[in-house]
Amino acid sequence: MRIACTKAAGRGDTDELLFSVASALQQKGLRVVGTTQVNTGRVNHGPCDMDIQVLPEGPLLRISQNLGPGARGCRLKADMLERAVMLVSRAMDCGADCLIINKFGKQEAEGRGFRDVIVKALDMGIPVLVGLNQLNQDAFAEFAGGMEIQLPPEAGVLADWLMEQDLPAIAV
């Protein structure tokens, strides 16, 4: 099984890292499928808006909702996440060199979200790179069953790992 995860310390750093790696791979002609996350700050300094870019050329989808000031609870628009899952699965059917998923999050930890897409990619022999946070690390380890490798949040290391997966040589 070829599955790796990475997590950066700062808020939004993993998102930026995976976006840059995906962009570099696409510029080298690789067919990258999956999602990268783009966070946009708000004028009122509340929680950021969360959008995911469906790769390789899919739409930018708003996956968060504004619950209002002081609201607590999940801001995720699960229906938009599931739309992204469907689009990524279809893109994989057209061929892929690798799958990048912005985050193995709560939905995946609970058996939903991109979980089946990750399994599908692994079954197809497509290497998978996912972003991870501390909150869902144990669920990811259980899901991957000890077959995962955790990589430091460095573009060069991620590129090296991908090159070891028999992908064309890349430079990030």
C-alpha positions in Angstrom: 0.0 0.0 0.0 1.4 3.4 -1.0 -0.1 5.9 1.4 1.6 8.8 3.1 0.5 11.7 5.3 1.9 15.0 6.4 1.0 17.7 8.8 2.5 21.1 9.3 2.4 23.0 12.6 0.8 26.3 11.6 -2.8 26.9 10.8 -3.3 26.5 7.1 0.3 25.4 6.5 -0.6 21.9 5.4 -3.1 23.3 3.0 -0.5 25.6 1.4 2.0 22.8 1.2 -0.3 20.4 -0.5 -1.4 23.1 -2.9 2.2 23.9 -3.9 3.1 20.2 -4.3 0.0 19.5 -6.4 0.7 22.6 -8.6 4.3 21.6 -9.1 3.3 18.0 -10.1 0.7 19.3 -12.5 3.3 21.7 -14.1 5.5 18.6 -14.7 2.7 17.0 -16.6 1.5 14.6 -13.9 -2.2 13.8 -13.6 -2.9 14.8 -10.1 -6.4 14.1 -8.8 -7.9 15.0 -5.4 -8.4 18.2 -3.5 -6.4 21.1 -2.1 -7.9 23.5 0.4 -7.9 27.3 0.1 -8.8 29.3 3.2 -10.0 32.8 2.9 -10.0 35.2 5.9 -13.1 37.1 6.7 -13.4 40.9 7.3 -15.0 40.3 10.7 -12.1 38.0 11.8 -14.4 35.1 12.4 -13.5 31.6 11.2 -12.1 31.5 7.7 -14.1 30.4 4.7 -13.0 27.0 3.5 -12.9 26.1 -0.2 -11.5 23.0 -1.9 -10.1 22.9 -5.4 -11.0 19.7 -7.1 -8.0 18.4 -9.0 -7.0 18.4 -11.8 -9.3 21.0 -13.3 -12.5 20.8 -11.3 -14.4 23.5 -9.6 -13.6 25.4 -6.5 -16.2 24.4 -3.9 -17.1 26.2 -0.7 -17.2 23.5 2.0 -17.9 25.8 5.0 -20.9 27.7 6.1 -21.1 30.9 8.1 -23.0 30.0 11.3 -22.9 33.5 12.6 -21.0 35.2 15.4 -20.4 33.2 18.5 -21.9 30.0 17.0 -20.4 26.7 17.9 -20.6 23.5 16.0 -19.5 22.0 12.7 -19.2 24.5 9.8 -18.7 21.8 7.2 -21.2 21.6 4.3 -21.2 17.8 4.1 -23.2 17.9 0.8 -20.4 19.9 -0.9 -17.8 17.6 0.5 -19.7 14.6 -1.0 -19.9 16.4 -4.3 -16.1 16.8 -4.3 -15.8 13.1 -3.4 -17.9 12.2 -6.5 -15.9 14.5 -8.8 -12.6 13.1 -7.6 -13.8 9.5 -8.0 -14.8 10.3 -11.6 -11.5 12.0 -12.3 -9.6 8.9 -11.1 -11.6 6.8 -13.6 -10.0 8.9 -16.3 -6.5 8.0 -15.1 -4.3 9.4 -12.3 -0.6 9.4 -11.4 -1.4 10.3 -7.7 -4.1 11.3 -5.3 -3.8 14.2 -3.0 -6.4 14.8 -0.3 -6.3 18.0 1.6 -7.2 16.4 4.9 -8.2 13.1 6.5 -10.7 14.9 8.7 -13.7 14.1 10.9 -15.8 12.8 8.0 -13.1 10.3 7.0 -12.5 9.4 10.6 -16.2 8.5 10.9 -16.1 6.4 7.7 -17.4 9.0 5.2 -15.8 11.7 3.1 -12.9 10.7 1.0 -12.3 7.3 2.7 -13.7 5.2 -0.1 -11.8 7.3 -2.7 -8.6 6.6 -0.9 -9.3 2.9 -0.8 -10.2 3.0 -4.5 -6.9 4.8 -5.4 -4.9 2.2 -3.4 -6.7 -0.6 -5.1 -5.8 1.0 -8.4 -2.1 1.2 -7.4 -2.3 5.0 -7.2 -0.1 6.5 -4.5 -2.0 8.6 -2.0 -0.8 11.7 0.0 -3.1 13.2 2.6 -3.0 16.1 4.9 -3.5 15.3 8.6 -4.2 17.0 11.8 -3.5 15.9 15.4 -7.2 15.4 16.1 -7.6 12.7 13.5 -4.2 11.1 13.6 -5.3 8.0 15.5 -8.3 7.4 13.2 -6.0 7.7 10.2 -3.5 5.2 11.7 -6.3 2.8 12.3 -7.7 3.3 8.8 -4.2 2.8 7.2 -3.5 -0.3 9.4 0.1 0.4 9.9 0.8 0.7 6.2 1.1 4.5 6.2 4.3 6.6 6.2 4.3 10.0 7.9 6.4 12.5 6.1 7.7 15.8 7.3 5.9 18.9 5.9 8.6 19.6 3.3 7.8 19.9 -0.4 11.1 18.2 -1.4 10.5 15.2 0.9 7.0 14.8 -0.5 8.3 15.0 -4.0 11.0 12.4 -3.2 8.4 10.0 -1.8 6.3 10.4 -4.9 9.3 9.7 -7.1 9.9 6.5 -5.2 6.4 5.4 -6.2 7.6 5.0 -9.9 6.2 8.4 -11.0 8.2 10.5 -13.5 11.0 12.6 -12.0 9.8 15.9 -10.6 11.4 19.0 -9.1 9.6 21.0 -6.5 
